[in-house]
Amino acid sequence: MRFVVEHLEKSFGKKQVINDASFEFEEGKIYGLLGRNGAGKTTFFNCINKDIKSDAGSFYFVENESVHEAKPNDIGYVLSTPNVPEFLTAREFLKFFLEINPHLEADIANANANANERQVRDGVDTQKLSGADILNAHESDEVSVTAFTHHADPDTSNAHENTGLTHASQAVYQNLQSTKIDRLFDIVKLARDDRDKLLKDYSHGMKNKVQMLIALISEPKLLLLDEPLTSLDVVVSEEMKQLLRKHKDGRITIFSTHILDLAVDLCDEIVLLSGGKLQRVDHAQLSNSDFKAQIIKALQEEDESPREEIPQVDSIKDEIPKEEVSQIREGTEDAVEVAGETTTDA
């Protein structure tokens, strides 16, 4: 599978942010989209996710030589600022998400790092596990999520459709569902004590974990990560990097960042976004001692338009002669106090 971007363009007024950008991304790799702050990384993602309309160009998937347009379910987008329903607990949010996306139940095993395994660590065949076996499994047993989605007892897996079940059977089903959700939380290492807390009380890193979990179990073909490790502590950051490495197979992952060392550490390929264009960095150069200097030089060559800002008196009054301070803001006629003295317009 490939994701192809051809001649993509996007401008805001006179500012050309994306300028004839073309690139081919391949399945099973993490791409580091590296660019300076304001280079257009988020704009590029928003165009791909169709949150904003591009001015020109196209993008599409190529699978088995068949070309098809990107559909909403094909793309997962993890924002730099987590967007979660803060009035719900993490457990309520995940349960609700699964209920409104029942098709994910059949494929949820792929979100587990051991999705292709069919055995418990002690050699038990998960295809033969019953709901009771799962409920009695020790917490340390690495049961594949497949056990919870495909091989639960019919009495429990169809409990929500069978209104004639006894209260005891319904309780077993609820316990099974809760256990399944806990196993999913285990993927992102969300502490058990935090799973029933309101999301509004979560830290940035905890919200990011929940957002990442939703993206992973949605099984998108293309996963867009807009600087997801920003503001995370070193432990959570390392956990997230390990998670991305484990789940890169079967999808294309594009990870935007302005931090060179992070891109080199995490990504299989690095793509520069400079001057509105996408440029592949030769993978062989990653071990070159001059690599960092070359990248920085390339980014420094980007032509950035100067930003017009309203001067602030407090920040510049020590650098401007007193007689000119009162002329800083257009239309200023009031006296301006500078270093204990007062000047007025002539």
C-alpha positions in Angstrom: 0.0 0.0 0.0 1.2 3.5 -0.8 -0.2 7.0 -0.1 0.5 9.4 -3.0 0.5 13.2 -2.8 0.7 15.0 -6.1 1.2 18.7 -6.6 -0.6 19.8 -3.5 -0.9 23.5 -2.9 -2.4 25.7 -0.2 -2.3 29.4 0.3 -3.6 31.8 2.9 -3.9 35.2 1.3 -0.5 36.0 -0.3 1.2 33.4 1.8 2.0 30.2 -0.1 2.2 27.5 2.7 2.1 24.3 0.6 3.8 24.8 -2.8 3.5 22.0 -5.4 4.2 19.3 -2.8 4.5 15.7 -4.1 5.6 12.6 -2.2 4.9 8.8 -2.0 4.5 7.2 1.5 4.9 3.5 1.9 3.1 1.1 4.2 4.9 -0.2 7.4 7.0 2.9 7.9 7.0 5.9 10.2 7.8 9.1 8.4 9.1 12.1 10.2 7.6 15.3 8.7 10.3 17.7 9.8 9.9 21.4 9.5 10.4 24.7 11.4 7.6 26.2 13.4 5.2 27.7 11.0 6.5 25.7 8.0 3.0 24.3 7.2 3.1 20.8 8.9 -0.4 21.2 10.4 -1.7 22.8 7.2 -0.5 19.8 5.3 -2.2 17.4 7.7 -5.4 19.5 7.6 -5.5 19.3 3.8 -4.9 15.5 3.8 -7.6 15.0 6.4 -9.9 17.4 4.4 -10.4 19.7 7.4 -9.5 22.5 5.0 -9.7 22.5 1.2 -6.5 22.5 -0.8 -6.1 24.9 -3.7 -4.7 22.3 -6.0 -3.3 18.8 -6.2 -4.5 15.4 -5.3 -3.8 12.5 -2.9 -4.9 8.9 -3.0 -4.1 5.3 -1.9 -2.6 2.7 -4.2 -3.3 -0.9 -3.2 -2.5 -3.9 -5.5 -2.2 -1.4 -8.4 -5.7 -0.2 -7.7 -6.1 3.5 -7.0 -8.8 4.9 -4.7 -9.6 8.2 -3.0 -8.9 8.5 0.7 -12.1 8.1 2.7 -12.7 9.4 6.2 -12.3 6.0 7.8 -8.9 5.6 6.1 -7.3 8.4 8.0 -6.6 8.7 11.7 -5.6 12.2 13.0 -4.0 12.7 16.4 -3.9 16.4 17.2 -1.1 18.1 19.1 -3.7 19.4 21.6 -5.9 16.4 22.6 -9.5 16.7 21.8 -11.6 14.4 24.1 -15.0 14.7 25.7 -14.0 15.9 29.2 -17.5 15.3 30.7 -16.9 11.5 30.3 -14.6 9.1 32.1 -12.0 7.4 30.0 -13.9 4.1 30.3 -17.2 5.7 29.3 -15.6 7.3 26.3 -14.0 4.1 25.1 -17.1 2.1 25.7 -19.2 4.7 23.8 -16.7 4.8 20.9 -16.9 1.0 20.5 -20.7 1.0 20.7 -21.1 3.5 17.9 -18.5 1.7 15.8 -19.6 -2.0 16.1 -17.5 -2.9 13.0 -14.4 -2.3 15.0 -15.2 -5.2 17.3 -14.2 -7.7 14.6 -10.9 -6.1 13.9 -9.9 -4.8 17.3 -7.2 -7.5 17.7 -5.0 -5.7 15.3 -4.6 -2.9 17.8 -2.8 -5.3 20.2 0.9 -5.6 19.9 0.5 -9.3 19.8 -2.5 -9.3 17.5 -1.3 -12.3 15.4 -0.6 -14.4 18.4 -3.2 -17.1 19.2 -1.8 -18.3 22.5 -1.7 -17.2 26.0 1.9 -17.0 27.5 1.4 -20.4 29.0 0.4 -22.0 25.8 -3.4 -21.9 26.1 -5.1 -21.8 22.7 -7.2 -18.5 22.8 -9.5 -19.9 20.1 -10.8 -22.3 22.7 -11.1 -19.8 25.5 -14.5 -19.2 26.9 -15.8 -16.1 28.6 -15.2 -17.7 32.0 -11.6 -18.5 31.1 -11.0 -14.9 30.1 -12.6 -13.6 33.3 -10.5 -16.0 35.4 -7.3 -15.2 33.5 -4.6 -13.7 35.8 -3.8 -10.1 35.1 -0.3 -10.9 34.1 -1.4 -13.3 31.3 -0.8 -11.7 27.9 -4.1 -12.7 26.4 -4.5 -11.5 22.8 -7.4 -9.0 22.4 -8.7 -11.6 19.8 -9.8 -13.7 22.8 -12.2 -10.9 23.8 -13.6 -10.1 20.4 -13.8 -13.3 18.4 -13.9 -16.2 20.9 -16.1 -15.3 23.8 -19.0 -17.6 24.6 -22.1 -16.9 22.5 -24.1 -16.4 25.6 -21.9 -13.4 26.5 -21.0 -12.0 23.1 -24.7 -11.7 22.1 -26.0 -10.7 25.5 -27.0 -7.2 24.3 -29.2 -8.8 21.7 -30.8 -11.4 23.9 -33.2 -9.8 26.4 -34.1 -13.2 27.9 -30.7 -13.6 29.6 -30.7 -14.0 33.4 -29.3 -11.2 35.5 -26.3 -13.5 36.2 -25.6 -13.9 32.5 -25.9 -10.1 32.0 -23.5 -9.6 34.8 -21.0 -11.9 33.2 -21.3 -10.0 29.9 -20.8 -6.7 31.7 -17.7 -8.1 33.4 -16.4 -9.4 30.1 -16.9 -6.0 28.4 -15.1 -4.3 31.3 -12.2 -6.7 31.1 -12.0 -6.2 27.3 -11.8 -2.4 27.8 -9.2 -2.8 30.5 -7.1 -4.9 28.1 -7.3 -2.1 25.6 -6.2 0.5 28.1 -3.3 -1.8 28.9 -2.1 -1.2 25.3 -1.3 2.5 26.1 -0.4 1.8 29.7 -3.1 3.9 31.2 -3.0 3.4 35.0 -6.0 1.4 36.3 -6.8 4.0 38.9 -7.2 6.6 36.2 -9.6 4.8 33.9 -12.8 5.8 35.8 -11.8 9.4 36.3 -13.3 12.3 34.2 -11.2 13.2 31.2 -11.3 16.8 32.3 -9.0 15.9 35.2 -6.5 14.2 32.9 -3.0 15.6 32.3 -2.0 16.4 28.7 -0.1 13.1 28.5 -3.0 11.0 29.7 -5.4 12.7 27.3 -2.9 12.0 24.5 -2.8 8.3 25.4 -6.6 8.1 25.2 -6.5 9.9 21.9 -3.8 7.6 20.6 -5.8 4.5 21.7 -8.8 5.6 19.8 -6.7 6.2 16.7 -5.1 2.7 16.9 -8.2 0.7 17.4 -9.9 2.5 14.5 -7.3 0.8 12.3 -6.7 3.7 9.8 -4.6 3.1 6.8 -2.9 6.4 7.3 -2.2 7.7 10.8 -1.3 11.5 11.0 0.4 12.5 14.3 0.7 16.3 14.7 3.6 16.7 17.2 1.9 14.3 19.6 4.9 14.1 22.0 5.0 17.9 22.6 4.9 18.8 26.3 5.0 15.1 27.4 7.3 14.0 30.2 10.2 11.7 29.4 8.5 8.5 30.6 5.2 9.1 28.7 7.2 10.2 25.6 9.2 7.0 25.6 6.0 4.9 26.0 4.4 6.6 23.1 7.4 6.0 20.9 7.5 2.3 21.7 3.7 2.1 21.0 4.2 3.7 17.6 7.0 1.3 16.7 4.9 -1.7 17.7 1.9 -0.7 15.7 3.5 0.6 12.5 2.9 -2.5 10.4 -0.1 -2.5 8.1 -0.4 1.3 8.0 1.4 4.4 7.0 2.4 6.7 9.9 3.4 10.3 9.4 4.8 12.0 12.5 5.3 15.8 12.3 7.9 17.5 14.5 10.2 20.4 14.6 12.7 18.4 16.7 15.4 16.8 14.6 16.7 14.4 17.3 13.2 13.1 17.9 12.7 12.5 14.2 16.0 10.6 13.8 15.3 8.5 16.9 11.7 7.4 16.0 11.2 7.5 12.3 12.2 5.2 9.5 12.3 8.0 6.9 12.6 11.7 7.3 10.7 14.2 5.0 11.6 17.9 5.0 8.8 20.4 4.6 10.7 23.5 3.6 9.5 26.3 1.3 6.2 24.5 1.0 7.7 21.5 -0.7 8.3 17.9 0.5 11.8 16.6 0.2 13.0 13.1 1.1 16.2 12.8 3.2 18.5 10.0 2.1 18.2 7.3 4.8 21.9 6.5 4.4 22.6 10.0 5.6 21.0 9.4 9.0 24.3 8.0 10.4 26.4 10.8 8.7 28.1 13.0 11.3 27.3 16.0 9.1 23.7 15.1 8.8 22.3 17.5 11.4 24.2 20.4 10.0 22.9 19.6 6.5 19.3 19.5 7.7 19.6 22.7 9.7 21.2 24.5 6.7 18.3 23.3 4.5 15.7 24.6 7.0 17.5 27.9 7.4 17.3 28.5 3.6 13.5 28.5 3.8 12.2 31.9 2.8 10.0 33.0 5.7 8.0 36.2 5.4 8.6 38.5 8.3 5.7 38.8 10.7 4.3 42.2 11.4 3.7 42.8 15.1 2.5 45.7 17.1 5.5 47.1 19.1 5.1 46.8 22.8 6.3 49.8 24.8 7.4 47.8 27.8 9.6 45.6 25.8 11.4 48.3 23.8 11.4 51.4 25.9 14.9 50.8 27.1 16.2 50.6 23.5 14.5 53.7 22.1 15.3 57.4 22.8 12.9 58.9 25.2 11.7 61.5 22.8 10.6 58.7 20.3 8.7 56.5 22.8 5.5 58.5 22.4 5.5 57.9 18.7 5.5 54.1 18.9 1.7 53.5 18.6 -0.1 55.4 15.9 -2.4 58.0 17.3 -0.7 58.1 20.7 -1.0 61.5 22.3 -0.9 60.6 26.0 2.2 60.9 28.0 4.3 57.8 28.3 6.3 57.2 31.5 9.8 55.9 30.9 12.2 55.1 33.6 10.5 57.5 36.1 10.4 60.4 33.6 7.6 61.7 31.4 7.7 62.8 27.8 4.9 64.3 25.8 4.2 64.8 22.1 5.6 68.0 20.8 
